[in-house]
Amino acid sequence: MLKWALQQERNLPWKQTKDPYKIWLSEIILQQTRVEQGMPYYIKFVEHYPTVLHLANASEDQVLKDWEGLGYYTRARNLHQTAKHIAYQLNGVFPSTHQGILALKGVGAYTAAAIASFAFQLPHAVLDGNVFRVLSRFFGIDTPIDSPIGKKIFEQLAQELLDPSQPDVYNQAIMDFGATWCMPKQPNCRSCPMRDHCVAHMTSSVAKYPVKEKKMVKRKRFFHYLMLHSEGQIMLEKRIEKDIWQGLYQFPLIEAPYLMQDTQQILNTDFWKTHFVEVSFKIHSVSKTFKQLLTHQQIFANFWDIHLSHFPQTLREKTLFATKTELNNFAFPKIIDCYFEEKALYLGFNS
């Protein structure tokens, strides 16, 4: 693995530093994110927040806006809260022990091991999806990786294989190997330097590994966003509940057990009857259905373009107002950004 790494090393910006802050930043950004997608976000965050103090002093809205489009927004909120903890409670000094790193909010076993080895050369093995795949194929381990027994087996094996004299190099090598060589689909078995010792290759069962025991059933949710216009402004609200996209902005939302395409269906909802009985309105259009897949959920959304005589007083306390050009200042869920792109709302469009 180490010999392979000498010839195949990827030139990534976070691999050129030993600064634990920047390594932590990269690891949080790359959680459940491809390198190609995370790269511009890492560069942007380093430019906007060159030190942990800069990140700590930023507003949550600013951090979420810079994170917009990357998904899994809990990572961004944890990143911001942890930066404050390091800056104010730890006097700006990043923890230098595995236990101290693991205690940080938003840092799990994999991330702690990665930071500990990459920043401080501590002998802790990383175990991410790439490593699970490489080890399960090479050793032919068919114990499910998402089972308690499986996790213990792979944790012990990964630690036994770690080179304690250069844990950072080895950890990076096995992750890079899984990401660029021993890939989930179409792995480069033909040129693999370890093919003669790989159980999966020798038994023609590469596609079998890694084995998983749980099959996730995604919950379906149906959102109806009301784009309420009046006097050149659009009504917005902030998602404050403990739910997906907490802290992001959206249009007033009606969530229903199904998608509604008929105007009368919207008018019959409790939300509409509560707030719009005494308001004159005109529904200009309803969009096509937009979809977004999350880890545990499928979101289906329609956007209703509605012009009002005035904004109802009953909604004013929990909402805010913005012009079309001011919408650029807010962080929205990806599904709303997709709608913006299609309608060119940021530039202003004719309803």
KEMARVEX-217170 format. One record per residue (C-alpha): residue number from 1; residue in one letter; x, y negated, z negated. Coordinates in steps of 0.05 Angstrom, whole numbers. Each point is the difference from the previous one (the first is absolute). Example, Ala and Ser with C-alpha at 12.3 -4.5 7.8 and 13.67 -1.06 7.14 Angstrom:
# KEMARVEX-217170
+-----+-----+--------+--------+--------+
:   n : res :      x :      y :      z :
+-----+-----+--------+--------+--------+
:   1 :   a :    246 :     90 :   -156 :
:   2 :   s :     27 :    -69 :     13 :
+-----+-----+--------+--------+--------+
***
This chain:
# KEMARVEX-217170
+-----+-----+--------+--------+--------+
:   n : res :      x :      y :      z :
+-----+-----+--------+--------+--------+
:   1 :   m :      0 :      0 :      0 :
:   2 :   l :     56 :    -48 :    -18 :
:   3 :   k :     37 :     16 :     65 :
:   4 :   w :    -63 :    -12 :     39 :
:   5 :   a :    -10 :    -67 :    -34 :
:   6 :   l :     69 :    -24 :     21 :
:   7 :   q :    -21 :      6 :     73 :
:   8 :   q :    -73 :    -19 :     -4 :
:   9 :   e :     -5 :    -55 :    -53 :
:  10 :   r :    -55 :    -51 :     14 :
:  11 :   n :     21 :    -72 :     -5 :
:  12 :   l :    -54 :    -28 :    -45 :
:  13 :   p :      7 :    -67 :    -38 :
:  14 :   w :    -16 :     29 :    -69 :
:  15 :   k :     55 :     51 :     10 :
:  16 :   q :     51 :    -56 :      4 :
:  17 :   t :    -11 :    -24 :    -72 :
:  18 :   k :      8 :     24 :    -71 :
:  19 :   d :    -46 :    -54 :    -27 :
:  20 :   p :    -52 :     38 :    -40 :
:  21 :   y :    -52 :    -55 :     12 :
:  22 :   k :      5 :      7 :     76 :
:  23 :   i :      2 :     76 :     -4 :
:  24 :   w :    -62 :      0 :    -44 :
:  25 :   l :    -33 :    -47 :     49 :
:  26 :   s :     14 :     46 :     58 :
:  27 :   e :    -23 :     62 :    -37 :
:  28 :   i :    -67 :    -31 :    -19 :
:  29 :   i :    -11 :    -26 :     71 :
:  30 :   l :     17 :     68 :     30 :
:  31 :   q :    -48 :     40 :    -44 :
:  32 :   q :    -49 :     34 :     48 :
:  33 :   t :     27 :    -45 :     55 :
:  34 :   r :     43 :     15 :     61 :
:  35 :   v :     68 :    -34 :      3 :
:  36 :   e :    -18 :    -34 :     65 :
:  37 :   q :    -62 :    -31 :    -31 :
:  38 :   g :     34 :    -18 :    -66 :
:  39 :   m :     62 :    -32 :     29 :
:  40 :   p :    -29 :    -68 :     17 :
:  41 :   y :    -34 :     -4 :    -67 :
:  42 :   y :     65 :     14 :    -37 :
:  43 :   i :     36 :    -54 :     40 :
:  44 :   k :    -57 :    -49 :    -14 :
:  45 :   f :     -1 :     14 :    -74 :
:  46 :   v :     75 :     -7 :     -7 :
:  47 :   e :     -4 :    -67 :     36 :
:  48 :   h :    -59 :    -26 :    -40 :
:  49 :   y :     22 :     30 :    -66 :
:  50 :   p :     76 :      8 :     -1 :
:  51 :   t :      1 :     15 :    -74 :
:  52 :   v :    -46 :     32 :    -50 :
:  53 :   l :    -12 :    -69 :    -31 :
:  54 :   h :    -25 :    -27 :     67 :
:  55 :   l :    -50 :     57 :      4 :
:  56 :   a :    -21 :     -8 :    -72 :
:  57 :   n :    -14 :    -75 :     10 :
:  58 :   a :    -43 :     11 :     62 :
:  59 :   s :    -76 :      1 :     -5 :
:  60 :   e :    -36 :     66 :      9 :
:  61 :   d :    -38 :    -28 :     59 :
:  62 :   q :     66 :    -18 :     33 :
:  63 :   v :     29 :     70 :    -11 :
:  64 :   l :    -63 :     33 :     26 :
:  65 :   k :      1 :    -45 :     61 :
:  66 :   d :     71 :     21 :     16 :
:  67 :   w :    -20 :     73 :    -11 :
:  68 :   e :    -61 :     -7 :     46 :
:  69 :   g :     -5 :     57 :     50 :
:  70 :   l :     45 :     48 :    -38 :
:  71 :   g :    -56 :     33 :    -39 :
:  72 :   y :     -3 :     33 :    -69 :
:  73 :   y :     -4 :    -69 :    -34 :
:  74 :   t :      9 :     29 :    -69 :
:  75 :   r :     74 :      5 :     18 :
:  76 :   a :      2 :    -75 :     11 :
:  77 :   r :    -35 :    -16 :    -65 :
:  78 :   n :     46 :     47 :    -39 :
:  79 :   l :     60 :    -29 :     36 :
:  80 :   h :    -20 :    -70 :    -23 :
:  81 :   q :    -15 :     20 :    -72 :
:  82 :   t :     65 :     39 :     -5 :
:  83 :   a :     40 :    -59 :     27 :
:  84 :   k :    -31 :    -43 :    -56 :
:  85 :   h :     18 :     53 :    -52 :
:  86 :   i :     73 :      3 :     24 :
:  87 :   a :      6 :    -75 :      6 :
:  88 :   y :    -32 :    -20 :    -66 :
:  89 :   q :      5 :     60 :    -46 :
:  90 :   l :     66 :     29 :     24 :
:  91 :   n :     34 :    -67 :     13 :
:  92 :   g :      4 :     14 :     74 :
:  93 :   v :     43 :     62 :     -9 :
:  94 :   f :    -24 :     62 :     38 :
:  95 :   p :      1 :     64 :    -42 :
:  96 :   s :     63 :     41 :     13 :
:  97 :   t :    -22 :     67 :    -29 :
:  98 :   h :    -47 :     51 :     30 :
:  99 :   q :    -46 :     -3 :    -60 :
: 100 :   g :     -2 :    -76 :      2 :
: 101 :   i :    -15 :      0 :     75 :
: 102 :   l :    -54 :     53 :     -9 :
: 103 :   a :    -34 :    -44 :    -52 :
: 104 :   l :    -13 :    -55 :     50 :
: 105 :   k :    -72 :     -8 :     24 :
: 106 :   g :    -12 :     31 :     68 :
: 107 :   v :     64 :     42 :     -3 :
: 108 :   g :     -9 :     75 :      2 :
: 109 :   a :     48 :     59 :     -2 :
: 110 :   y :     23 :     -6 :     72 :
: 111 :   t :      9 :    -76 :     -1 :
: 112 :   a :     38 :      3 :    -66 :
: 113 :   a :     47 :     53 :     26 :
: 114 :   a :     12 :    -39 :     65 :
: 115 :   i :     16 :    -65 :    -36 :
: 116 :   a :     43 :     35 :    -52 :
: 117 :   s :     42 :     35 :     52 :
: 118 :   f :      4 :    -54 :     53 :
: 119 :   a :     13 :    -59 :    -47 :
: 120 :   f :     37 :     33 :    -57 :
: 121 :   q :     25 :     67 :     28 :
: 122 :   l :    -37 :     38 :    -55 :
: 123 :   p :     -9 :     76 :     15 :
: 124 :   h :    -75 :      3 :      9 :
: 125 :   a :    -28 :     37 :     61 :
: 126 :   v :    -55 :    -32 :     42 :
: 127 :   l :    -60 :     40 :     19 :
: 128 :   d :    -45 :    -31 :     53 :
: 129 :   g :    -39 :     29 :     58 :
: 130 :   n :     62 :      6 :     43 :
: 131 :   v :     38 :     37 :    -54 :
: 132 :   f :    -58 :     47 :    -14 :
: 133 :   r :     -3 :     17 :     74 :
: 134 :   v :     75 :     12 :      8 :
: 135 :   l :      6 :     44 :    -62 :
: 136 :   s :    -63 :     40 :     13 :
: 137 :   r :     21 :     16 :     71 :
: 138 :   f :     73 :     14 :    -14 :
: 139 :   f :    -14 :     47 :    -59 :
: 140 :   g :    -67 :     26 :     26 :
: 141 :   i :    -38 :    -21 :    -63 :
: 142 :   d :    -74 :     12 :      9 :
: 143 :   t :    -21 :    -24 :    -69 :
: 144 :   p :    -47 :    -60 :     11 :
: 145 :   i :     38 :    -65 :    -10 :
: 146 :   d :    -61 :    -32 :    -31 :
: 147 :   s :     -8 :     53 :    -54 :
: 148 :   p :     30 :     -8 :    -71 :
: 149 :   i :     44 :     62 :     11 :
: 150 :   g :     22 :    -25 :     68 :
: 151 :   k :     20 :    -68 :    -26 :
: 152 :   k :     43 :     32 :    -54 :
: 153 :   i :     34 :     47 :     49 :
: 154 :   f :     18 :    -56 :     48 :
: 155 :   e :     22 :    -48 :    -54 :
: 156 :   q :     48 :     53 :    -28 :
: 157 :   l :     25 :     19 :     69 :
: 158 :   a :     11 :    -73 :     22 :
: 159 :   q :     39 :    -14 :    -64 :
: 160 :   e :     43 :     62 :      8 :
: 161 :   l :     19 :    -19 :     71 :
: 162 :   l :     17 :    -72 :    -16 :
: 163 :   d :     74 :    -18 :      6 :
: 164 :   p :     13 :    -35 :    -67 :
: 165 :   s :     63 :    -34 :     27 :
: 166 :   q :    -39 :    -37 :     54 :
: 167 :   p :    -74 :      5 :    -16 :
: 168 :   d :    -17 :    -62 :     40 :
: 169 :   v :     31 :     27 :     64 :
: 170 :   y :    -33 :     69 :     -8 :
: 171 :   n :    -69 :    -28 :    -18 :
: 172 :   q :      1 :    -46 :     60 :
: 173 :   a :     25 :     55 :     45 :
: 174 :   i :    -55 :     51 :    -16 :
: 175 :   m :    -54 :    -53 :      7 :
: 176 :   d :     27 :    -25 :     66 :
: 177 :   f :      6 :     72 :     24 :
: 178 :   g :    -73 :     12 :    -15 :
: 179 :   a :    -21 :    -66 :     32 :
: 180 :   t :     39 :      5 :     65 :
: 181 :   w :     18 :     74 :     10 :
: 182 :   c :    -44 :     48 :    -40 :
: 183 :   m :    -63 :    -38 :     16 :
: 184 :   p :    -72 :     24 :    -14 :
: 185 :   k :    -13 :     10 :     74 :
: 186 :   q :     50 :     19 :     54 :
: 187 :   p :     61 :      6 :    -46 :
: 188 :   n :     68 :      2 :     35 :
: 189 :   c :     12 :     74 :    -16 :
: 190 :   r :     38 :     13 :     64 :
: 191 :   s :     58 :    -46 :    -20 :
: 192 :   c :     -7 :      8 :    -75 :
: 193 :   p :     68 :     12 :    -34 :
: 194 :   m :    -35 :     43 :    -53 :
: 195 :   r :    -44 :     43 :     46 :
: 196 :   d :     40 :     63 :    -12 :
: 197 :   h :    -15 :     -2 :    -74 :
: 198 :   c :    -71 :    -29 :      3 :
: 199 :   v :    -52 :     53 :    -20 :
: 200 :   a :    -56 :    -36 :     37 :
: 201 :   h :     40 :     -2 :     65 :
: 202 :   m :     24 :     72 :     -6 :
: 203 :   t :    -71 :     26 :    -12 :
: 204 :   s :    -32 :    -46 :     52 :
: 205 :   s :    -45 :    -31 :    -52 :
: 206 :   v :     22 :    -73 :     -1 :
: 207 :   a :    -71 :    -26 :      9 :
: 208 :   k :    -22 :     37 :    -63 :
: 209 :   y :     41 :    -43 :    -47 :
: 210 :   p :    -10 :    -36 :    -46 :
: 211 :   v :    -61 :     36 :    -28 :
: 212 :   k :    -54 :    -41 :    -34 :
: 213 :   e :    -57 :     27 :    -42 :
: 214 :   k :    -47 :    -60 :     -3 :
: 215 :   k :    -43 :    -24 :     57 :
: 216 :   m :    -22 :    -72 :     -9 :
: 217 :   v :    -72 :    -20 :     15 :
: 218 :   k :     -4 :    -73 :     18 :
: 219 :   r :    -58 :    -41 :    -27 :
: 220 :   k :    -37 :    -40 :     52 :
: 221 :   r :    -21 :    -72 :    -15 :
: 222 :   f :    -40 :    -48 :     42 :
: 223 :   f :     13 :    -75 :     -6 :
: 224 :   h :    -40 :    -57 :     29 :
: 225 :   y :     38 :    -65 :     -2 :
: 226 :   l :    -41 :    -64 :      4 :
: 227 :   m :     37 :    -55 :     36 :
: 228 :   l :    -41 :    -58 :    -28 :
: 229 :   h :     12 :    -67 :     36 :
: 230 :   s :    -26 :    -68 :    -21 :
: 231 :   e :     25 :    -70 :     13 :
: 232 :   g :     66 :     24 :     31 :
: 233 :   q :     18 :     46 :    -58 :
: 234 :   i :     -2 :     75 :    -12 :
: 235 :   m :    -15 :     32 :    -67 :
: 236 :   l :     53 :     46 :    -31 :
: 237 :   e :      5 :     41 :    -63 :
: 238 :   k :     57 :     34 :    -37 :
: 239 :   r :     -1 :     74 :    -15 :
: 240 :   i :      9 :      3 :    -75 :
: 241 :   e :    -30 :     68 :    -17 :
: 242 :   k :     45 :     60 :    -12 :
: 243 :   d :    -10 :     27 :     69 :
: 244 :   i :     38 :      2 :     66 :
: 245 :   w :     31 :    -66 :     22 :
: 246 :   q :     -3 :    -32 :    -69 :
: 247 :   g :     24 :    -72 :      4 :
: 248 :   l :    -13 :     -8 :     74 :
: 249 :   y :    -52 :    -45 :     33 :
: 250 :   q :    -60 :     18 :     42 :
: 251 :   f :    -67 :    -25 :     24 :
: 252 :   p :    -60 :     13 :    -45 :
: 253 :   l :    -11 :     74 :      3 :
: 254 :   i :    -60 :     46 :      0 :
: 255 :   e :     20 :     73 :     -9 :
: 256 :   a :    -53 :     49 :     22 :
: 257 :   p :     -6 :     76 :      5 :
: 258 :   y :     -1 :     -7 :     76 :
: 259 :   l :     16 :    -49 :     56 :
: 260 :   m :    -54 :    -50 :     16 :
: 261 :   q :     -7 :    -28 :     70 :
: 262 :   d :    -70 :    -28 :     -5 :
: 263 :   t :    -11 :    -71 :    -26 :
: 264 :   q :    -60 :     21 :    -42 :
: 265 :   q :     42 :     50 :    -37 :
: 266 :   i :     46 :    -56 :    -25 :
: 267 :   l :    -59 :    -44 :    -18 :
: 268 :   n :    -30 :     56 :    -42 :
: 269 :   t :     61 :      9 :    -45 :
: 270 :   d :     -2 :    -24 :    -72 :
: 271 :   f :     61 :    -44 :     13 :
: 272 :   w :    -35 :    -39 :     55 :
: 273 :   k :    -66 :     -5 :    -37 :
: 274 :   t :     36 :    -26 :    -62 :
: 275 :   h :     41 :    -55 :     32 :
: 276 :   f :    -31 :    -20 :     67 :
: 277 :   v :    -75 :     -5 :     -9 :
: 278 :   e :      0 :    -76 :      3 :
: 279 :   v :     55 :     -8 :     52 :
: 280 :   s :    -12 :    -10 :     74 :
: 281 :   f :     46 :     43 :     42 :
: 282 :   k :     15 :     28 :     69 :
: 283 :   i :     35 :     66 :     11 :
: 284 :   h :     44 :    -11 :     61 :
: 285 :   s :     29 :     69 :      8 :
: 286 :   v :     21 :     65 :    -33 :
: 287 :   s :     68 :     30 :     19 :
: 288 :   k :     18 :     69 :     22 :
: 289 :   t :     20 :     47 :    -56 :
: 290 :   f :     71 :     -6 :    -25 :
: 291 :   k :     34 :     58 :    -36 :
: 292 :   q :     57 :      6 :    -49 :
: 293 :   l :     27 :     64 :    -30 :
: 294 :   l :     27 :     -2 :    -71 :
: 295 :   t :     31 :     56 :    -40 :
: 296 :   h :    -66 :     22 :    -31 :
: 297 :   q :    -51 :    -40 :     38 :
: 298 :   q :    -26 :    -17 :     69 :
: 299 :   i :    -26 :    -71 :      8 :
: 300 :   f :    -50 :    -18 :     54 :
: 301 :   a :    -17 :    -74 :      6 :
: 302 :   n :    -46 :    -45 :     40 :
: 303 :   f :      7 :    -76 :      1 :
: 304 :   w :    -63 :    -43 :      2 :
: 305 :   d :     10 :    -70 :     27 :
: 306 :   i :    -53 :    -43 :    -34 :
: 307 :   h :    -11 :    -76 :      0 :
: 308 :   l :    -35 :    -30 :    -60 :
: 309 :   s :    -35 :    -66 :    -12 :
: 310 :   h :     39 :     -3 :    -66 :
: 311 :   f :     37 :     47 :    -47 :
: 312 :   p :    -44 :     29 :    -56 :
: 313 :   q :     14 :    -28 :    -69 :
: 314 :   t :     -3 :     70 :    -30 :
: 315 :   l :     65 :     20 :     36 :
: 316 :   r :     40 :    -64 :    -11 :
: 317 :   e :     30 :     20 :    -67 :
: 318 :   k :     32 :     64 :     25 :
: 319 :   t :     21 :    -23 :     69 :
: 320 :   l :     43 :    -51 :     35 :
: 321 :   f :     -1 :    -33 :     67 :
: 322 :   a :     50 :     -9 :     57 :
: 323 :   t :      3 :    -26 :     70 :
: 324 :   k :     20 :     48 :     56 :
: 325 :   t :     71 :    -27 :      1 :
: 326 :   e :      6 :      7 :    -76 :
: 327 :   l :    -14 :     75 :      5 :
: 328 :   n :     74 :      9 :     17 :
: 329 :   n :     16 :    -16 :    -73 :
: 330 :   f :    -37 :     60 :    -29 :
: 331 :   a :     19 :     74 :     -3 :
: 332 :   f :    -54 :     45 :     28 :
: 333 :   p :     -8 :     76 :      5 :
: 334 :   k :     26 :     29 :     65 :
: 335 :   i :    -70 :     15 :     25 :
: 336 :   i :    -16 :    -75 :     -2 :
: 337 :   d :     66 :    -17 :     34 :
: 338 :   c :    -19 :     48 :     56 :
: 339 :   y :    -66 :    -37 :      9 :
: 340 :   f :     38 :    -67 :      0 :
: 341 :   e :     46 :     26 :     55 :
: 342 :   e :    -58 :     20 :     44 :
: 343 :   k :    -39 :    -64 :    -11 :
: 344 :   a :     62 :    -46 :     -3 :
: 345 :   l :    -32 :    -31 :    -62 :
: 346 :   y :     66 :    -31 :    -23 :
: 347 :   l :      0 :    -43 :     62 :
: 348 :   g :    -74 :    -15 :     -4 :
: 349 :   f :    -52 :     33 :     44 :
: 350 :   n :    -68 :    -20 :     25 :
: 351 :   s :    -56 :     36 :    -35 :
+-----+-----+--------+--------+--------+
***
